[in-house]
Amino acid sequence: MKLGRRTFLGAGAAATAVALGQLRQRPANAQFGFGRGRAVNLYSSRHYDTDDQLYEGFREATGIRVNVVEAEADQLIERIKSEGQNSPADILMTVDAGRLWRAEQEDMFQPITSSVLNEAIPENLRHPDGLWYGLTKRARVLVYNKDTVDPADLSTYEDLADPKWRGRILVRSSTNIYNQSLVGSMIAAHGAEATEEWARGLVANFARPPEGGDTDQIKAVAAGLGDIAISNTYYFARLLKSDSAEDQAVAEGLGVFFPNQDGANGRGTHVNISGAGVVKTAPNAEAAVQFLEYLASPEAQRIFAEGNNEYPVVAGVAVDSVVASFGDFKEDPLNASVFGRNNPEALRITDRAGWA
């Protein structure tokens, strides 16, 4: 049973408040249809239809239904807070470690112990105390125009602040969590002061003020508005796999570069996660853990990889063929909880640097 984001969340703060108020007046059993078999209640900010295969796969494997409420992560966090002890939510799933950190700060997760999860998911992709687990990976890379950029001139995130790139960099707003986590990883590598200096240099090299999402940055490179876009890999893969001839034409003249592979700053390309944790007040905590364990299975990891062009977190699961064509790369081994924890400082830095 999938409950869309418009079911409960209105077109603004007032509408959201009304929706939450209405939910508190309805018993959780009525909300999620308990009494018709076992279920786990998932609050998810993932908005990919292919995830439906995961829910059906879990039901077939265990007999447990997955009830889904979709909305933006911050809205879901506020909703769980508003519902309090009576929240029907068993799992909160988000698309960035920064959002997981925000939920963690609200004391929203319960620690769980699962040998299945601990053995399947690398240590740097899960919370040290078992509060949440990474389920997919997404690399933040450079997408460049093959006609105007020699990949031999590309090297690191740090190098993007060099004046040689003046007027050539395209990236979305610093209000976007993906960029906040990237800056959080820079703080971990270099400290706040050096990261702010880098951010100022990066802003000075912008081809235009930030606007739109990652796909918009890629399309702007193809249109000649800049030469290099900072983007998650799966956005570029979507264009390559699109049925639209226009999208394919956009991707045709572009290449992917993985930063920070060699030299003094060769710590590896920044990798973020989509992850989930069991809500502290979960009414179906045991089923929730079972669901997370299923999501770490080779079957589920394959669906993640093929459905949304993400990288599996479990070793041995094949990457989608288009994503694999980008090549192998070294990942930054930084624990995802660190750049989540650095999120507030990252926001202050980008604000002072003028990164809108």
N, C-alpha and C positions, 0 to 999 in steps of 0.2 A: 504494500500500500504506500503510494508515494504522494505526499502532500506538498504541493508546490509552494514556492515562496510567496505567491500572491494570496495564498489561502489565509495567512495570518498577518502578513506584514503589509501595511499600507504604503501610500506614496509619500510618506514624510513622517516626522517624529510624532505628530499628533495622531496620525492613523496607526502608527506602531503602538503607541500607548493604549489606544482603544482596543486594538487586537489583543494585547497582553491582558488587559482588564477582562475581556470576554473569556479568554482562556482560563483565567483563575476561577471563573464562575462555573466551569464545566469540569466534572470529575475526569481524572486521567483515564479511567477505564472507558468512558464514552469517547474520549478523544482518539484513542488508539485501537478501539475495538477488541479489548481483551475478552477472553471467554470463548474465542474462536481459534484456540490453539496457542502454542507458545510464540512469543515475539520478542524482538529486541528493537528499541526505539532509538533511531539514529538522527541526530541533528547535524546536518552536513552543509558546508559551504562549497563543496564540489558540485558543479553544475553540468556534469557530463552525462549524457544519456547512456553512454556505454557502461556506466557504473551499475545500471540495472542488471546487467549480466552477473555482477558480483552478488547482488541481493538474491537473485534467483538461484545461483549456484550454491549459496549458503543454505537456502531453504531446501534445496534438493538433497544436500549432504546431511542436514541435521534435522529437518522438519520444523525449523524455527523461522518464522517470517521476519522480514526487516521492514519496519515502518519508518519512512523517511520524511523529515521536514527540511526543506532547503531554504537557505537565506544567506546573506553575507555573514562572515564570521562574527563581526562586532555585534550585529543584530542578534545572532544566536546566543552569544555570551550574555548580552543584556536580558534576553528572554529567560535563560536559565536562572540568572540572578533574580528576576522578577517572580519566577515560579517558586523559587525557594525550595523548601523541604518537599513540596508536593510536585516537583518537576517530574514528568514522565521520562525525561531524557536519560538514556543509558550511556550513550557515546556522543562526544563532540568530535567531529572531524573537520579539519581546516586544511588550507592549502599553503601554509607557510609556518615556519617555526616561530616567527614573531607573534602570530595569533595564538599559537599554543602557549607561548610565554604569557600573553595577556590573560588567558584563561587560568593559567597556573597562578598568577598574581591574585586572582579572585578566589583562590582556594577551591577551584572547581573540580579538580581531579582527585581520584583516590589512587594510591600506589597499588600496583598489582604485581604479582610474581608469576611469571610464566616461563618455564624452561623452553617452551616452543618458540616464543617470541624472542627470548634472549639468545637462543642459538641461531635463529634465522636472521635476525636484524643486527647489523653491525653496531658496535657500542656507540660510535659517534652519531648514529642516526636515531638514537632513543634517549629518553631522559635518564639521567644517572640513577634516579630513585624509582623508575618504573611508572612515572606519572603519564607519560605518553610515548608513542612509538611512531617512527617514520614508516610510511607504507609505500611511498614512491619517491623518486629523486627527480629534480629538474635542475639542469646546469644553466648558469647565467653566462652567456657567451657573447662574442662580437660577431655580428652579421655585417659583412662588408661588400662594397661594390667592386667586383672583379676588374672593372675597367679603370677605376681610379685609385685603388689601393693594392699595393704589393703586400701579400701576406707576410713576406719577410720583414716588413717594417712594423708588424704588429708583435707585441710581446706580452704585456701585463696590463692589469687594471691601472696600476700606478702610472704607466706610460701614457694613459689617455689624458693626463693633465699636462703633458708636454705641449708647449706652444706650437709645435709642428702640426698639431691637430686643430688649430684655431678655426672655428667655423665649420667643423666637419663631424661633430659628434651629435647623435640623436638618441634621446632617452626619455622615458616617461617621467611623470612628476615624482618628486621625493615623497609625496604622500602615499605612493604605492608601496605596499609592504615588501615586494621583491627588492626594491632599491634600498629600503631601510635595512633589510637583512644583509645585503651586499656591503653597505656602509658599516654595519655591525661587525662583519668579518674583517673589514679593513681596520677597525678599531682594535680588534683582537691581535692583528698582525703588527700594527705600527703605533698604537696609542691614539688618544683623542686629538692631541695637538697636530701631529703629522697628518692624521686623517682629515682634519679640517683644512689644512693647507692643500691637500690633494683635492678635496671637494671644491675649493675655490678655483683651482686650476681647471678642473673638469667643467665647471660652469662657464668659465671664460672661453671654453672651446665648443660650447653648444652651437649647433647650426641654426637653431630656433628655440624659442621658449618651449618647455615640455608641454605636449598635448597628446591625448589619445593613449592607447595601450601599446603593448609590444608589437602587435601586428601593424599598427599605424607607423611605428618607427621603421619597421622593415620596408613597408611600402614607400615611405619617404626616401629611403636610401635608393630604392629602385627608380624613383621619380627624379633623382638628382638633387634633392633638398639637403642632403648630407652624404657622407661617405661611409660612416660606421654607425650601426645601431647596437645598443645593449639590449639583449633579449633573452628570454628563456628558450631553450632549444625547441620545445614542442610547438611553439608558434610558427617557427620556420617550417617544421615538418608538416604542419597542417596545410600550408600554402603549397608545398611540393606535392602533397597527396590530394589536393583539392580537385573536384570535378570541373572547376571553373578554369577556362583557358586563360582568363585574365590573371587569376592567382598564380597559375603556373608560370606565366610570363614574368610576373613580379619576381619569382624565386629564381628564374633561370640564370640571371646574370649576377647572382649573389653567392657568397661563400660563407662558411662558418669557421670561426677561429676560437680555439680554447685558450684563454689567457693563463699566464703564470705556470707554464710547463717547465721552464728551465731557468737557470741562473740564480742570482741572489734572492729574487722574489718568486722562485719556482715552487711555492707551497701547493700549487694546484688550483684548478678552476673552482670557483665558488659553487657549491651544490646545496640547494635548499630542499625541503621535503614537503610532501603532503602527509599529514599524520593525524593520529587520533588518540584520545584517552577516555577512560571510563569515568563518567561523572560521579562525583562523591555521593550523591543521593540516588544513584541508579537503582530502580526497582527490580531490574533483571541483570544484576552484575555478572552472574555466572555465564549467562547467555552472551553478554557483552564481551567477555574475555574470549569465549568461543569464537565470536565473530571476528575479533582482531586476529586470533590465531589462524582462522580461515584466510584472512586477507594476506597473511604472510606465507600462504601455501604456494607452491609453484603454479598451480592452476590459476589462482587469483592474481598472482604477480604477472602472469602472461596476459590476462585480461587488462590489467592496468597498463601494461607496456603497449599492447596493440590498440587499445581503445583510445588512449589520449597521448600516445607518443611520449610517455614518461619512461624514465629509467627504473628498472626493478631495484628493490633494495636487497633482494635475496640473491645470493651468488648462484650462478648456473642457469638462471632464467634468461632466455634470449631477448635481446633488445629488438624492437621493431626494425625491419630491414632499412627503412628510410632513415631512421635515427642512426642506425649502425653505419650508414654511409658517411656520416659526419666524421667517423674515425674514433679510435680509442683515445682516452685522455686521462691524465692524472687528476684526481679529485683533492680538494682541500680537505684534510682529515679533521678539521675543527668540529667539535661537537656542536650540533645544531642548537643546543640550549644556550650556548655562549652568544651567538649573534642575536638570539631572541632576547637574552638578558641585556644586550647592548642597545636594544631598540630605542629607549628613551634618549640616550646620548646621541645616537645616530640622527634622531629627529632634530635635536638641538643643533647639531653640526650642520646639517643640510639647510636648516633655517638661517643660520648665521652666514652660510656661504652663498645664500641667494638662490639656492636650487628650489625653484617654485614647485 
